[in-house]
Amino acid sequence: MQQAAQYCGRSHSQVQSYARSGQLRAWKVGMQWLTTEKELDRYFKSRNSQREWLNQCQKMTKFAKIRAGHRCEHCGRPEGFKIRCHILTVYHLDGDDTNWEPENLAAVCWLCYWHLQKHCHQLALPGTQHPLDRLRQLRR
């Protein structure tokens, strides 16, 4: 493990904790943990791609909130910092959580998010508008 730690520029205890937790593929032989450079590269590459994806999600969430004027696009309530249910989050209009295109995102409060999640797969009643239709019209 000491050589593995030197290879990836981490401390021995960090690399050993990655191996013990199962995040890094390693084999215990006697009292020592063994791993390969290939496994170290795979592990750190996956961590970097997760970090890049998280940064993109945070940027697009911030963009959606600014575009909505820090108001819920479904009910129109302003984002309230003291009321937890009125904190804005991003709702994906097409239901695909990996689609971070700007026209697919709607900034909604948590109450509306739960409402949309519950009713998004139901058909609209005759004479009423489907909850997602109103949000989709905002994107046009």
Buried (B, 14 or more C-beta within 10 A) or exposed (E): BEEBBEBBEBEBEBBBEBBEEEEBBBEEEEEEBBBEEEBBEEBBEEEEEEEEEEEEBEEBBEBBBEBBEEBBBBEEBEBEEEEEEBBBBBBBBEEEEEEBEEEBBBBBBBBBBEBBEEEBEEEEEEEEEBBBEEBBEEEE
